[in-house]
């Protein structure tokens, strides 16, 4: 988000001020964020508004992008963040899959790559359907925790 703000203002100190104001507004309005929508788009919209407010207050910038250009830049930044996030999650998944046992990887491959039904998978693994559902749920939960940890520790390239 800072790089977006800086690209609009072209001044480090101004960009830092607007970034700080933007994060404050984000904290104040976090309850208004709608889960399931793009957090990046929501944050960039707030930044966009703070940039416009800053420009109105200072009036000293000679180079101004009109609102259409600023909106296009915000969309571009949002798409880049989504791609980066997806890439990080995929790299994290590969990293975490390598930590599973051969049996765990086989179960996941049969279910998700080979499209085995729960019933067929349970029969193959000699488990009840309920037990197989639990095995898969635990594997997904374990992978999600591992991926989140790998990304936060910087273990993936993204």
C-alpha positions, 0 to 999 in steps of 0.5 A: 500500500505504501508503494501505491501511495508513494507512486501518487505523491512522489514524496517520501515524507508526504507518502509516509504521512498519508500511509499513517493516516490511511492505517489509522482510518483502516483500524477505525473502520475495520468493523465496516470491512465485509469479510469475503470481499477483497481486503486489498481493494478496501484498503486501497480505496481508503488510501485513495481517499486519503491521497485526495484529501491530502492533495486538497489540503496541501494544494502544492503538487503540480503533478496530479493524476485524475481519478480515473488514472488513480483508480486504474493504478489501484486496480493494478496494485490490487491484482498484483497483490492477489497474484503475489498472495496466490503464488505465496500460498502455492509455494507454501502448499508445496513446502508443506506437502513435502512435510507430510508422510507418503500415506498422507500425500497419497490420501490427498492425491486420491481425493483431490487429484484422482477425484475419489469420492469419500466413500471410495476413499474410505473403502480403499483405506479401510476406514469408515466414511466419517473417519475419512472425513475427519482424516481429510479435515485434519490434513487440510487444517494442518496444511493451512496452519503450515502454509500460514506459518511458512508465509509468515516466516518467509519460507516461501518465495512468492 
